[in-house]
Amino acid sequence: MDIETVLTRIEALVTDARGVPMSTSCLVSRDDVLDLIEDARDSLPGQLADAQRVLSQRDTVIAEAREQAQVIIENAQREQQHLVAQEEVVRRAHEEAERILTEATVEAQRRGDEMDDYIDAKLANFEVVLDKTLRTVIRGRETLRGQQAVDDLGATGDVPVFTDPDSGSEEPI
């Protein structure tokens, strides 16, 4: 189960939960919330593996670009050696080699920048998912804490007493 599905299920659980009278609190099944949190924990390693795979792809693309640049440079150097015989040809070979080297460097930089942007976008998305998960867990814990406070009041056995505004007398509810 992916993290987005888990978050949606947690949200639905809280939204559909039975409300506590005269409060903004609600009753949520502890087992259901804990199961969903466990599902979230189980899905996070997969999400992290996806991010790691993106990072490794970045390195592969950069390595391929460098290899291509090296091949281009080697080809330019071989071509230059063949054209040494004539002065004009030699000058053109130097210019062409520099152009090819510059293009290869620019292309390698461009691919690296594109991959960095792609990885940054994926990591930003992952950050949003983690942030949503954290906020959901915090809200769930706050809800549980709020429920425990209500349970604690009931455990004392005290009956709340309210003053009737019309008569001024105190009566239990």
C-alpha positions as CSV (number, residue, x, y, z in Angstrom):
1,M,0.0,0.0,0.0
2,D,1.5,3.4,-0.9
3,I,1.7,6.2,1.5
4,E,-0.9,8.4,-0.2
5,T,-3.5,5.6,0.2
6,V,-2.6,5.2,3.9
7,L,-3.0,8.9,4.5
8,T,-6.3,8.9,2.7
9,R,-7.5,6.0,4.9
10,I,-6.4,7.8,8.1
11,E,-8.1,11.0,6.9
12,A,-11.3,9.0,6.2
13,L,-11.1,7.3,9.6
14,V,-10.9,10.6,11.4
15,T,-13.5,12.3,9.2
16,D,-16.0,9.5,9.6
17,A,-15.4,9.0,13.4
18,R,-18.2,9.4,15.8
19,G,-18.1,12.8,17.5
20,V,-18.0,13.3,21.2
21,P,-21.0,15.4,22.4
22,M,-20.3,19.0,23.1
23,S,-16.7,18.9,21.8
24,T,-14.7,18.9,18.6
25,S,-13.2,15.5,19.6
26,C,-14.1,12.2,18.1
27,L,-13.7,8.5,18.9
28,V,-11.3,6.7,16.7
29,S,-10.4,3.0,16.9
30,R,-6.9,2.8,18.3
31,D,-6.3,-0.5,16.5
32,D,-7.4,1.0,13.2
33,V,-5.1,4.0,13.6
34,L,-2.2,1.8,14.7
35,D,-2.8,-0.5,11.7
36,L,-2.7,2.5,9.3
37,I,0.5,3.9,11.0
38,E,2.1,0.4,10.5
39,D,1.0,0.4,6.9
40,A,2.6,3.9,6.5
41,R,5.8,2.6,8.0
42,D,5.8,-0.4,5.7
43,S,5.4,1.8,2.6
44,L,8.1,4.3,3.5
45,P,11.0,2.0,2.7
46,G,9.6,1.5,-0.8
47,Q,9.3,5.2,-1.3
48,L,12.8,5.7,0.0
49,A,14.0,2.9,-2.4
50,D,12.4,4.8,-5.3
51,A,14.2,8.0,-4.3
52,Q,17.5,6.1,-4.1
53,R,16.8,4.5,-7.5
54,V,16.3,8.1,-8.9
55,L,19.6,9.1,-7.4
56,S,21.4,6.1,-8.9
57,Q,19.9,6.9,-12.3
58,R,21.3,10.4,-12.1
59,D,24.8,9.0,-11.6
60,T,24.3,6.6,-14.5
61,V,23.2,9.4,-16.9
62,I,26.1,11.6,-15.8
63,A,28.6,8.7,-16.2
64,E,27.2,8.0,-19.7
65,A,27.5,11.7,-20.7
66,R,31.1,11.7,-19.5
67,E,31.8,8.5,-21.4
68,Q,30.3,10.0,-24.5
69,A,32.3,13.2,-24.0
70,Q,35.5,11.1,-23.6
71,V,34.7,9.2,-26.9
72,I,34.1,12.5,-28.6
73,I,37.4,13.9,-27.3
74,E,39.3,10.8,-28.3
75,N,37.8,10.9,-31.8
76,A,38.7,14.5,-32.1
77,Q,42.3,13.8,-31.0
78,R,42.7,11.0,-33.6
79,E,41.2,13.2,-36.3
80,Q,43.7,15.9,-35.3
81,Q,46.7,13.6,-35.7
82,H,45.6,12.6,-39.2
83,L,45.4,16.3,-40.3
84,V,48.7,17.5,-39.0
85,A,50.3,17.5,-42.5
86,Q,48.7,20.7,-43.6
87,E,48.7,24.0,-41.7
88,E,45.1,25.0,-42.6
89,V,43.8,21.5,-41.9
90,V,45.6,21.5,-38.5
91,R,44.1,24.8,-37.5
92,R,40.6,23.6,-38.5
93,A,41.1,20.4,-36.6
94,H,42.0,22.4,-33.4
95,E,38.9,24.5,-33.8
96,E,36.7,21.5,-34.4
97,A,38.2,19.7,-31.4
98,E,37.5,22.6,-29.2
99,R,34.0,23.0,-30.5
100,I,33.3,19.3,-29.9
101,L,34.8,19.5,-26.4
102,T,32.8,22.5,-25.6
103,E,29.6,20.9,-26.9
104,A,30.3,17.7,-24.9
105,T,31.0,19.7,-21.8
106,V,27.8,21.8,-22.2
107,E,25.8,18.7,-23.0
108,A,27.1,16.8,-19.9
109,Q,26.4,19.9,-17.8
110,R,22.9,20.2,-19.2
111,R,22.1,16.6,-18.6
112,G,23.4,16.8,-15.1
113,D,21.3,19.9,-14.4
114,E,18.2,18.3,-15.8
115,M,18.8,15.2,-13.6
116,D,19.4,17.4,-10.6
117,D,16.1,19.2,-11.3
118,Y,14.3,15.9,-11.7
119,I,15.7,14.5,-8.5
120,D,14.9,17.8,-6.6
121,A,11.3,17.6,-7.8
122,K,11.0,13.9,-6.7
123,L,12.6,14.7,-3.3
124,A,10.3,17.7,-2.9
125,N,7.3,15.5,-3.6
126,F,8.6,12.9,-1.1
127,E,9.1,15.7,1.4
128,V,5.4,16.7,1.0
129,V,4.3,13.1,1.4
130,L,6.4,12.8,4.6
131,D,5.1,16.1,5.9
132,K,1.5,15.0,5.3
133,T,2.2,11.7,7.0
134,L,3.7,13.4,10.0
135,R,0.8,15.9,10.3
136,T,-1.7,13.0,10.1
137,V,0.2,11.1,12.8
138,I,0.4,14.2,15.0
139,R,-3.4,14.8,14.6
140,G,-4.1,11.2,15.3
141,R,-2.0,11.3,18.5
142,E,-3.6,14.6,19.5
143,T,-7.0,13.0,19.0
144,L,-6.0,10.0,21.1
145,R,-4.7,12.3,23.8
146,G,-7.9,14.2,23.7
147,Q,-9.9,11.0,24.0
148,Q,-7.7,9.9,27.0
149,A,-8.4,13.2,28.7
150,V,-12.2,12.6,28.3
151,D,-11.7,9.0,29.6
152,D,-9.7,10.3,32.6
153,L,-12.6,12.7,33.6
154,G,-15.0,9.8,33.6
155,A,-12.7,7.6,35.6
156,T,-12.9,9.9,38.7
157,G,-16.5,9.1,39.4
158,D,-17.2,12.9,39.9
159,V,-20.5,14.2,38.6
160,P,-20.1,17.5,36.8
161,V,-22.2,20.3,38.5
162,F,-23.5,23.2,36.6
163,T,-25.3,26.3,37.9
164,D,-28.8,27.0,36.5
165,P,-28.6,30.7,35.3
166,D,-32.4,31.2,36.0
167,S,-32.6,29.8,39.6
168,G,-28.9,30.1,40.7
169,S,-29.1,26.5,42.0
170,E,-26.5,23.9,41.4
171,E,-27.6,20.6,39.9
172,P,-25.8,17.5,38.5
173,I,-26.6,16.8,34.8
